[in-house]
Amino acid sequence: WLNLLLSAHLLLLSAAATMGDLECSLQNIVDQKSLRWIFVGGKGGVGKTTVSTSLATELCKTRKSVLIISTDPAHNLGDAFNAQVGSDPTPVPGQSNLFAMEIDPNKYVQRADVLGGQDESVKKILRTLPGADELMGFYELLRFVSKFEYEVIVFDTAPTGHTLRFLSFPEMFLGLMEKFQSFRNRFAGLLDSAMSMAGGLPDGMSAADAFEMINKMRDLVEDVSAQFRNPDLSTFVCVCIPEFLSIYETERLVQELMTREIDVHNVVVNQILDAREFGKSTLLDALIAKQQRNIEQIRELYEDFHVAFVPMLVTDVRGVDQLEQFAQRYIQCSDVILQDRDGK
């Protein structure tokens, strides 16, 4: 399986610039002041929220304002910050320039003002379209975020499948807008007559007004989509653990991101067992040996990435102070020391 993944990985990288030997640290993200969108994702249960929230606290040291958004239906930002986090930007205690929010796409659909907005019949029609709830929620989120001036926005994303769907929303949305435009061009006269007979659109909106609003929606989504594909503005941080399924899913995610032209050159390998921290145990010895083999595979797969290694912790990471300490484990270039029981 590794040879197949490696072949596909190298094929995708052949068109990319050679990055050379990169340090095992995420300091490059902190230093890249042009970044506006930072996505943190991976398989469920690997520590994405801890990495994203700790990265946000680190960015606060060098950015005027930071917003972290959870797109995962199972929100954990409040638990990580040990604070109440709602569906609107909420100040994080102890950080004057850090804000957090946990989004609910359905909420944004409920208050969508597209095509007259407050008219419930229009919303019902929109929700009958395949994927309309998610698309409208995505658009409302983008429009909501665009009203606020944050220097950088960190996304604590859902597990891989949901994240890839989220990143495909711009393409899906633009496809839907293109169909609307094509329909208008072909049946403009018939559409105007039908709307006139039906008493017009809500709030006295004309067909021309409706399509002008659709064009504004399209322009916003096109702009954000272009930003997602701009490596100066956006990047994706993959989080995994040294286990087969996690590595496999990470590589699938990396390949999908490259196919979508989304920058990805940072990987955090979390929950690594350190042989020096435990007593003698046949089971632990076997687990540590397996992790070390998997880590070597990660090194081979991502030799052209910044790969940071974080040890397994015996306590939960909660609150700004602990998150700041956790961030130093992947900000500082402190590669995990892989040693056996005798320190070799």
SVG drawing of the C-alpha trace seen along z (x, -y; Angstrom):
<svg xmlns="http://www.w3.org/2000/svg" viewBox="-51 -46 74 55">
<polyline fill="none" stroke="black" stroke-width="0.4" points="0.0,0.0 2.9,-2.4 4.4,-1.9 1.1,-2.8 0.6,-5.8 4.2,-7.0 4.0,-6.6 0.8,-8.7 2.2,-11.2 5.4,-11.7 3.4,-12.0 1.4,-14.9 4.5,-16.5 6.3,-16.4 4.5,-19.5 5.2,-21.3 8.4,-23.2 11.0,-21.3 11.0,-22.4 14.2,-20.8 15.0,-19.7 12.4,-21.3 12.6,-21.7 10.3,-19.6 8.3,-22.6 5.3,-24.7 7.2,-27.9 6.9,-28.5 3.2,-29.2 3.7,-31.7 6.4,-33.4 4.2,-33.6 2.3,-36.9 0.4,-36.9 -1.7,-33.8 -5.4,-34.6 -6.9,-31.1 -5.4,-28.2 -7.2,-24.8 -6.4,-22.1 -7.8,-18.6 -7.3,-14.9 -8.9,-11.7 -11.2,-11.8 -9.6,-11.4 -6.1,-12.5 -6.0,-15.8 -7.1,-18.3 -8.8,-20.6 -5.8,-20.7 -3.5,-21.5 -5.8,-24.2 -6.6,-25.9 -3.0,-25.9 -1.9,-27.2 -4.5,-30.0 -3.0,-31.0 0.5,-31.0 -0.7,-33.2 -2.1,-35.7 1.5,-36.6 2.2,-38.0 -1.2,-38.9 -3.5,-41.8 -6.6,-39.6 -7.3,-35.8 -10.6,-34.0 -10.9,-30.2 -14.0,-28.6 -15.1,-25.0 -16.8,-23.4 -17.1,-20.1 -20.7,-19.2 -19.2,-17.8 -17.7,-21.1 -14.9,-21.0 -13.5,-24.6 -15.3,-25.4 -13.7,-22.3 -10.2,-23.2 -10.4,-26.8 -12.2,-25.8 -14.7,-28.6 -18.2,-29.1 -18.1,-29.4 -21.2,-30.2 -22.3,-30.5 -21.0,-34.1 -17.4,-35.2 -16.7,-35.0 -13.6,-36.5 -11.4,-33.8 -10.6,-34.6 -7.1,-35.7 -6.6,-36.6 -7.7,-40.1 -7.1,-39.4 -8.4,-35.8 -12.0,-35.0 -13.7,-31.6 -17.0,-30.4 -18.7,-27.1 -20.9,-27.3 -24.2,-25.6 -24.9,-25.7 -28.7,-25.2 -28.7,-28.4 -27.3,-30.4 -29.8,-28.8 -32.6,-29.9 -31.5,-33.5 -30.5,-33.5 -31.8,-36.5 -31.2,-35.3 -34.1,-36.0 -36.1,-37.9 -34.7,-36.1 -37.4,-36.3 -40.0,-34.6 -40.4,-31.1 -41.8,-29.8 -38.6,-30.7 -36.5,-29.0 -38.6,-25.9 -38.1,-25.8 -34.3,-26.4 -34.1,-23.5 -35.6,-21.1 -32.5,-21.5 -29.9,-18.8 -27.3,-20.0 -29.0,-23.4 -28.9,-23.5 -25.1,-23.0 -24.5,-25.3 -26.5,-28.1 -25.0,-27.6 -21.5,-27.8 -22.4,-31.0 -23.9,-32.6 -20.8,-31.6 -18.5,-33.3 -20.6,-36.4 -20.8,-36.5 -17.0,-36.1 -16.4,-38.8 -18.1,-41.4 -15.4,-41.1 -11.8,-42.2 -9.6,-39.4 -6.0,-39.2 -6.1,-35.4 -8.9,-32.8 -8.1,-29.2 -10.5,-26.4 -10.9,-23.5 -12.4,-21.2 -14.5,-18.1 -13.0,-14.6 -11.5,-14.2 -14.6,-13.3 -16.6,-16.3 -13.6,-18.6 -13.2,-17.6 -16.9,-18.2 -16.6,-21.6 -13.7,-22.6 -15.7,-21.5 -18.5,-23.8 -17.2,-26.8 -17.0,-24.6 -20.5,-23.2 -21.9,-26.7 -20.4,-28.2 -21.8,-25.3 -25.3,-26.0 -24.9,-29.7 -23.9,-28.9 -27.0,-26.8 -29.1,-29.7 -27.4,-32.1 -27.9,-29.6 -31.6,-29.3 -32.0,-33.0 -30.3,-33.5 -32.6,-30.9 -35.9,-31.7 -35.6,-35.4 -38.9,-36.4 -40.8,-33.4 -39.4,-33.8 -40.4,-37.4 -44.0,-36.6 -44.3,-33.7 -43.1,-35.8 -45.5,-38.6 -48.4,-36.1 -47.4,-34.8 -47.4,-38.2 -43.6,-38.8 -40.8,-37.9 -41.0,-38.7 -40.5,-42.3 -41.2,-43.5 -38.0,-42.2 -37.8,-41.9 -36.2,-39.1 -33.3,-41.5 -32.8,-42.2 -32.8,-38.5 -30.2,-37.7 -28.1,-40.7 -28.1,-39.3 -27.1,-35.9 -24.2,-37.5 -23.0,-39.1 -23.1,-35.7 -21.1,-34.3 -18.5,-37.0 -18.0,-36.4 -17.6,-32.7 -15.2,-33.1 -13.1,-35.4 -12.9,-33.1 -12.3,-30.1 -9.4,-31.9 -8.0,-32.7 -8.3,-29.1 -6.0,-28.2 -3.5,-30.9 -0.5,-29.6 0.3,-33.1 -3.1,-33.3 -4.2,-29.8 -2.6,-26.6 -3.7,-23.3 -2.2,-21.5 -2.7,-17.8 -2.8,-16.1 -2.3,-12.3 -1.1,-9.7 1.4,-7.0 -1.2,-4.3 -1.9,-2.7 -5.4,-4.0 -4.5,-7.5 -1.5,-7.6 -3.6,-6.2 -6.3,-8.8 -3.7,-11.6 -2.2,-10.7 -5.6,-10.6 -6.3,-14.0 -3.0,-15.4 -3.6,-14.1 -7.1,-15.6 -5.8,-18.9 -3.1,-18.9 -5.6,-18.0 -7.7,-21.0 -4.6,-23.2 -4.8,-23.9 -1.4,-24.4 -0.3,-21.7 3.2,-21.3 2.8,-20.8 2.0,-17.6 1.7,-17.1 2.2,-13.6 0.6,-13.4 0.4,-10.9 3.8,-9.4 4.9,-7.0 8.3,-7.7 10.0,-4.5 11.8,-6.4 8.6,-7.5 7.2,-4.0 8.2,-1.0 8.8,2.5 5.9,3.9 5.7,6.4 2.5,4.7 4.1,1.2 7.3,2.5 5.2,3.8 3.2,0.6 6.3,-1.5 8.0,0.6 4.9,0.4 4.8,-3.4 8.4,-3.7 7.9,-1.7 5.0,-3.9 6.9,-7.0 9.6,-5.9 6.9,-5.5 5.7,-9.0 9.3,-10.4 9.5,-8.7 6.1,-9.9 6.6,-13.5 10.3,-14.1 9.4,-17.4 7.1,-18.6 7.4,-20.2 6.7,-17.2 6.4,-18.0 6.4,-15.1 4.4,-15.5 4.7,-12.9 1.7,-11.3 0.7,-13.4 -0.7,-11.9 -3.0,-14.8 -5.7,-16.7 -4.7,-20.0 -7.3,-22.6 -7.1,-26.4 -4.9,-29.0 -1.9,-28.4 -1.7,-24.7 -2.5,-25.3 0.4,-27.7 2.7,-25.1 1.4,-22.4 2.1,-24.7 5.8,-24.8 6.0,-21.1 5.5,-21.6 6.7,-25.2 10.1,-24.4 12.1,-22.0 12.3,-19.2 12.1,-16.0 10.9,-13.0 13.8,-10.9 13.2,-7.3 15.2,-5.2 14.9,-1.7 14.9,-0.8 18.7,-1.1 18.7,-4.5 20.1,-3.4"/>
</svg>
